[in-house]
Amino acid sequence: MSGTTTAALRPRRRTAGPGANRWVVLVVLCVSLLLVALDATVLHVAVPAVSEDLRPSAIQLLWIVDVYPLVCAALLILFGTLGDRVGRRRVLLLGYGLFGVASAVAACAHSAEVLILARALLGVGGAMIMPATLSILRQVFPDRRERALAIGVWSAVAAVGAAVGPLLGGFLLEHFWWGSVFLINIPLMLISLPVGRLLLPESRGETDGPWDVVGALMAAVGLFGVVLGVKRLGGGEDPTGPLTLLPLLVGAALLVLFVRRQRRLPHPLVDLCMFRRPAFSTSVGCIVLAMLALVGLELIAAQYLQLVLGLSPLATGLRLLPLTVAAMAAGLLGARVLRRFGPRRMVCTGFCLTAAAVLTLTAMGPADNSPLLLSAFVLLGLGLETTLFGAYESMLSEAPADRAGGAAAIGETSYQLGAGIGIALLGSVMNAAYTPRLRTVPGVSAPDATAAGHSLGEAYDVADRLGGPTGAVLRRVARDSFVHGLHLTLLVSAGLLLLGAVMALRLPRIMQCGAETESGGEPGTRAQTGTGAEPETGAATGTAGEAESVPGAVEAAAEPPAPEPGVAGLPSPRGSEQPPTSRQPQLPEKPRVSA
């Protein structure tokens, strides 16, 4: 049976209330996400300590930082679709184990090569965990209203992990050695493995036809090449160099062949028909645009806080904390906003709020302006999370339940690609505006001007080495050039965000709510809010709000007959494909209920 959960075949396990169980499942999935989000950022503050201890070369240090997102982005589609075939819980638990082992290896690494290998294994584990969490969430929350609330919690946890990573890493480095930033994963994984095995339901999609191994490898290698080339472009490498151009060309060619192969196969790895649905393709495009406009900007903003305003790394993290708090609030309120305004207005408004925040930041200058930064960061967090929440929820709801793993992998891959392209694009804009002014500073030689043009940090190093009036002038010109480049980058980012707002107009105007059959039909076809298409029989639709406010609460019946064994928004524990809103007579149930 397509999209059937094995947990639904165990009535005794779910008689206590499947509503309670699925919210416990959400907690377990959020712990998984927290670890992956932490590991993506916690190493950033440990790079100086790693460099001092392991003495890696410049290339090795780059791979230590970049191999995790590279491998993770390349394998998302492979493991997402594999989970649809062999079981999402199985892939998730294997990811737990690999993540824990790789964390231990990274913590005890005595050479750069071992640390690079461990970080690559962490990327493999992250690629197994990320799509599985979203696809299981998609499966255990068939009712779109509850799923929207669950996605809000899920995205809020992701924001917390990304923000807490540098702060936690800084605290650990002050008291322990750099390997301690990896050890925090091990106890949580030791808890998550048995708890996940006990509580998480197994689910899989259609198993007809073989799994396309060749297609999976083509997608993995193609994505690795594209992401590697984009990251090298973002790092300022020569775009015509073989180490940049070759991965891009090979990766793009493999991805084109992958798409053509999927169109020919009777049982494709990725159902490309999903992209024919305007809501799905538009949601993916919105995710790419949001990350493209903001990730590179966040890196530049961190440099502004540290190098222009002179804040410490810890103070920089604290200054960015309001952004995270605002994103958490937007995630937790996202379900209510989505129900009230619908995907189109929610995502469009999120893009506009984010563009307003970015334009507000253009008022930044060489001097600190705390109220301006605070208001802009709060607005930025609200807008970004509102955009991503609406886009992710619409994308998952448009995907069939039996293709949840592939859809989740597509969403995460678009997130990673948008981030990589954004760093390359906005970094190029920044460099184009920053570098030319440094070549005209009197008394600075051409080699020194070239070195100063690499980054603001290197410009400060050159200025300190030169000293005297020349060094002071170079420092001032470099700082002013950086602020000028930041303003230009902000304007480009705002333009991309407004383009995203226009794109979001293709999303559905209203949120179609309702539970699905377990066979993975069209989402939201049971009931529609605001369209007048109410269920003809069954429980009063006015009780839906009560079920949302109290997770797992049973809907009140509109008539005297005995209540159904299912819970609002969930299928029957026996795996029946009967819509939960239908109340057809079931005589065998009555004696058991009356007993």
N, C-alpha and C positions, 0 to 999 in steps of 0.2 A: 504494500500500500504506500503510495507516494506521500511523503511528508508525515508519516506516522511516528509518534513518539512511543518508545517502549514503556515510558512511565505511565502512559494512558492505559496500558494493558494490565496494570496492577491495581485493581480497585481497592484492596485493603490498604495499600500505602497512601492512597489519596482520599480515603474516607474522612480523614480529619479536616479536610478542606484544601482543595487544590489551590484556592486563592492564597492561603497562607504559604504554601510550598513555593509558589512562583515568586513571591517577594523574597523569600530566603534565597532562591536561585539568583535573584538580582544582586543580593549582597555578595554572594560568592563570585559572580561575574565582575562586580565592581572591584573586588580585591585583586582579581587578575589584571584588570585594566590599570589599577593604581600602580602595580609593580612595573608594567611595561612603560607607563608614562614617566615614572620616576627614573627608570634606567635610561630613558632617552635624554635626560637633562642632567642627571646627577654627576656625570663624569666631567662636565664642562668646568667646574670649579677645581677638579682634581688634576687637570692637565699640567699645571706647573709642577706639582709634586711628582707626577708620573715622569715628567721630563727629567727632573733632578735625580730620580732614583734609577730608572731604567736606561737613561741616556739614549733615547731613540733618535734616529735621523729625522730630518724634516719630513721626508716621505712617510716614514714609519709612524710619526706622530699624526700625520694627516689620516692615515689608514686606521689608527687607533680610534680616532673620533668618528670617522665617516663610514667604517665598514658595517657598523650596526644598522644605520638607516638604509644603506645600500642593499645589504642582504635581505633585510626585512621587506623593503619595497619590492624587490625582485621576486620574492616567494609568496607574496600575499595571495595571488590568484591560484597558484599551485595548491597551497594548503587549504584555501577557502573552498575550492571545488572538490578537493580530496575529502574534506569533512562532509560534504553533501553525499558522497558515495559510501565511505566506510564508517561514518558516524562522527558527529561534531564533538560529542563529549570525549570520544576516544582521542581525537586529534588534540583537543584542549588539554587533556590529562598528560599526553605525551609532551606537549609544549611545557606544561608545568615542570615535569621531570628534567627536560633538557635545559630549561631556564635555570633551575636550581644547580645542576651540575656545572653549567657554564659559568654561573656566578662564583662558585667555589674555585674553579680554575682561574678565573680572572683575578680573584682576590689574592691568590697565592702565586701569581705569575712572577717569574724572576727574569724575564726577558721580554723585549718588545714583540718578538714573533709569537710567543705564547699568549700574550695579551691580545694581539690582533686575532688569533685563532679563537680565543674565548669570546671576544666581542662578536665575531662572525657567528658563533654558535648561539649567542644571545639573540642575534638577529633572526636566526632560524626559529628559535623558541618564540620570539615575539610574533613572527609571521604565522605560527601555529595558533597562538593565543588570540590575536586581535580579531580575525574574521570569525573565529568560533564563538567568541563572546557575543558579538552582534547577531550572528545567525541563531544561536540558542535563545537569545533575548527575543528575536523575531518569532521563534517557534512557541515559546511558553507564554507569550502575550499575544494571542490571536486577536483580541479586541483592540482596535486602534487607539481608543481613548487611554486605556491602561498602558499600551505600548508607548504612547507619547510621553506619559509620566515616567515610565521606566527609562526611556532614552534621555529624558531630562536629567535624571539622577546619574545615569551612565556618563553623560557629557560633563556634568559638574565634577564628577570624580576625576575625569581626564584633566580638567583644568586644575584641580587641586594637585594632582601628581606632577604636572608640568611646572607648577609654581613652587611646590615644596621641594622638588629635586635639588636645585641649587642651594636652598637654605639648609636642607638636611645635609647635603654634601659639605657645605662650609662648616657646620657644627661638628661633623665627624672628623674632618681634617684638623680641626683645632685640638682634638683629644686623642685621635688614633692615626694610624698610617693610612695611605691612600686606598689600600685594598678594602678598608672597612666600608667604602661606599657600595661595594658589591655584596658584602656579607648580609646586608639587611634583607636581601631577597630570599636567603636560604630558609630562615625560620617560617616566613610567610608561605613559602612553597611547601614546606613540610606539613603545614596545617592545611593548605588548599588541596593537596593531593587526596588525602582520605576524605575530607569534607566534600570535595567535588565528586568523588566516586560514589559517595553515599547519597548526595542530594541532587546532583544535576541529572536531568533526564537525557537519555540518549535519543538522538533524532537524526534522521538522514532523509535525503530526497529520493528522487527516482533512481533505481539501480539498474534500469534497462540499458543494455549496451555496455561495452568496455569503457574504462576510464582512459581518456586520451593522454597517454604518457608523453608521446612526442609533442603534442600541443602544449602540455604543461611545461616541458623543458624549453620549448621555443619561447613561451611567454616569459619564463624566468630569465633566460639569457638575454632576451630582447629588452626587458625592463631594466636589467642590471646595466646593460650597455647605455641605454638612454639616460638613466639616472646618473651613472658615472660621468658621462659626457657633460650633462647639465651641471653637475657639481663642480667639475673642472672649469667650466665657463664662469660659474659664480665665484670661483676662487681666483679669477683674473688670469687664467692660463691662456696661451695663444689659441684662438679658436680654429686656426688652420693647422695646428700641430697634430701629429699622428696619434698621440695619446688622448687627444680630445675629439678629433674628427672621426677617427676610426670607430671608437665605441658608439658614437652617435649614429653613424651610417649603418653599422652592422645591427645595432639594436633596433633602429627604425625599420630596416629591411625584414628582420625576423618578426617584428610585430605586424607588419603588413601581411607576411606569409601566414602568420597565426590567424589573423582575421579571415583571410581567404579560406584557410583550412576549416575553421569553425563553420563557415557558411556551407561547406560541402558535406560535413559529417551529419549522419542521421541523429547521432547522440553527441552534440558538441560539448566541449568542456565548459564554455561560457555561452549562455543563450543570448546571442546578439539581438534577438527579437525584442529583448527588454528595452533596447535603445530606440525602438520604434515608438515606444510610449513617451509622449512629450514630457510627462512629469518625471519619469526616470532619467531621461537624457538631460533634461534641464537641471535636475537636482545635482547630477554629476558635474555638469558644467559650472554650477554655482559653487560647489565645493572647490573645484580647481581655481576659479577666479578669486574666491575669498582667500585661499592660502597663497595664491600668487601675489596678491596685493599686500599681504600683511606679514608673512614670515620674514622676508628680507628686511622689511621695515622694522620689525622687532629687534633684529640683530643690530641694525644701524642705531636704533634708539638706545640700546644698551651701551653702545660705544659713546653715544652723546652723553649719557649720564655719567659714565666713568671718565672719559677723556676730556670732555668739554667742561662739565660741571665739577669734575674731580671727586666723584663719590667712590667709595670703596665697593667691592663686589657685593658685600652683605647689604650695604646701604642701597645699592642699585636694586637688589632683589626686593628689599622692603618698599622702595619707591614704586616698583611694578606690582606690588601686592594688591592695591585697589583694583587693578585690571582683572586679577584673578577672582577677587571677591565678587565683582560685578558679573563676571562670566558665570560663576557658580549660581548667583541669584537668577540670572536669565535662564540658566539650564533648569533650575527647579521650578520656575514659573512658566517654562516653555509650553507644557501641556495645556495649561489654562489659556495662554495666549493663542496657541494654535487652534483650539476649539472655538475661540471667540472670533478670531479674525481670518482664519484659514491660511493655507500654505502660501498663497500668492502674496497677500498683504504682509504676512509675517516676514518672509524672506526679503521682500522688497524693502520693507521698513528697516530690517537689520542692515542691509547694504547702505541705505541712506544714513542711518545713525553712525555707522562706521566711517562713511565718507565725511560726515560732519566732524567726527572726532579727529580724523586725519587733517582736515582743513584747519581745525583749531590748533593743531600742533605746529602749523606753519608760523605761528606767532612766537615760537621758541627762538631764543637768541643765545649769545655767549653767556648771559647772566641767568641765574636760576630764577624760575618763576613757579614756585610750588603750587599755588592755586590753579594756575593754568594746566600744569601737568596732571594734577589730581583730577580735575574735571574731564580732561581729554581722555585719560586712561580709564576712568569709570565709563564714559560714553563708548570708548573703544571695546571694553569688555562686554558691555551690554549688546552692542551691535554685532560683534563677531559671533558671540554665542547664539544670539537670536538667529543669525543667518545660518550657521552650521546646524543648529538644532532643526530648523524647518527643512533644510535641504536633506539631512540624513533621514529624518522621519519620513519625508515624502518618498525618498529613494527606496527605503526598506518596505514601505507600504505598497509601492507599485510592483515590487518583485514578488513572484510566486513563492509560497512558503517552501516548496521543494528546491528552490534555487537560492535560498537565503544565504548560504555560504558564499556562492559566487557573487551575489549582489553586494554582500558586506566586503568582500575582497576588492571589488571594483571601487567601492566608496573609499576604502583605505588607500588603495593605489592612487586614486585621483588626489587624495589628500597629500600623499608623499610627492607625487609629480608636481602638484601645484606649489608645494613648498620649495622643491628643488628649482623649478623654473623661476619662481619669484626671487630667490636668492640671486640667480644668475642675471635676471632682467634688471631688478632694482639695484643690484650691485654694479652692473654696467652703467646705469644712469648716474649712480653716485660717483663712480670713478671718472666718468666723462666730465662731470661738473667740478670735481675736486682737483684733479691733477693739473690742468693747464696753468692755473694761477701760480703754482709753485715754481714753474720754470722761469718766472720773471723776477724772482726775489734777488736783489742786488747782493753780490758777494757770495752767492751759493753756486758751487760748481755744478756742471751737468750731472755727474754721477750722484752727487748728494741730492740734487733735485729729483732725480729718478727714484732714489731710495725713499725720499720723503713722500713721493707720490704713491707709494704702495699702500700706505695706511696712515691714519693720524698718529698712531702709536709710533711708527717708524719715523715720522716727521719730528715728533718730540725727541726721539733718540738722536737724530741728526742735529737738531737744535741744541741739545745739551752738549754734544760733542764739539760743535762749533763755538758755542759760548759767545759772550760779548753782545754787542748790538746786533750783529748779524744773526746770531742764534735767537735773540728775542724777536726780531722781525720775522724770521722763519716760523717761529712758534705762533705768532699772532696771525700771520697770513694763512698758515695751515688750519688753524682753528676757525677762522672766518670762512675759508674755502669749504671746510667740512659742513659748517652750518648752512652755507649756500647750497651745497650739494644735497643736504638733508631736505631743505625746502623744496627743491626741484623733484626729489624722489617722492616726497609727500604729495605733490601735485599729480604726478604720474599714478601713484597709488590711488588717489581719490578718483581719477578718471576711470581706472579699472573697476573700482567699486561701483561707480555710477553705471558702468556697462553691465555689471552684475545685476543691478537693480532693474535695468531694462530686460535682461534675460529672464529674471524671475517672474515677469508678467506672463510667461507661458505656463506657469504652475497652475494647478486647480485653484479656483476661487474659494471653494469651501472644503472643509475636512470631512471626508466620507467616513462615517463611523460604523462599527459593527464587528461582530465576530465572523471568522471565516470557517469554512469546513476544513478538515485536516488534510484534505487532498490537495490543498494549495490552489484554491480558486482565486478569482480576482479579488483584491482587497477591497473591503469596504462596500460590498454589494448588498449587505443585509439591510442596512438602514442608512439614510442620508440626512444629515442635519441641515435644516434650512431649505430643503427642497420640497417639502411636503410629501415625500415618499416614505410615509411611516409604515411600520409593520401592521398588517391587517389584524392579526390576533396576537395574543401573548401578553407578557408583562407590560405594564404601562411604561412608556419610554421616559416618563418623568423620573423614574427611579434611577436612571443612569447616573445622574450627578451624585446620588448617594453612594453608588458602587464605586465611583471614582474617589470620593473623599475618604472612604474606608476601604482600603485594598482588601479584596477577597470577600467583601460583604455580599450576602445573597440578596438578589433582587426580590422585592415584594411582589407577590402574584396579584394579578388584576382580578382573579376570580377564586372561588372557594376551593377548587380541586387541589389535591396534595402537591407539594412542591416537587420540582424535578431534582434529581440527584446532582446535577451540575451546578456550577457557580456562575454568576453573571460574567459574560464575556469569555467563558471557557467551554470546550466541548464536554460531553458526558465522559465520566471516567472510563467507560467501556470502549471509548474510541469511536462512538457512533458519529456519523457525519451529519446527524440531525442538527439543524440550526438551533441554537439555544433559545431563540426568541419564539420558536414554534411550540405550541402546547397541544399536540395531538394526544388523544387518550392512550395511555399505556397501562392496561389492566394489570399485568403482572407486577407492576410497581406498587399498587395500592396496598395489598396485604402487608408488604414489607414496611411501608411507611407507617401504616396504622399500628403495626406491632411496636 
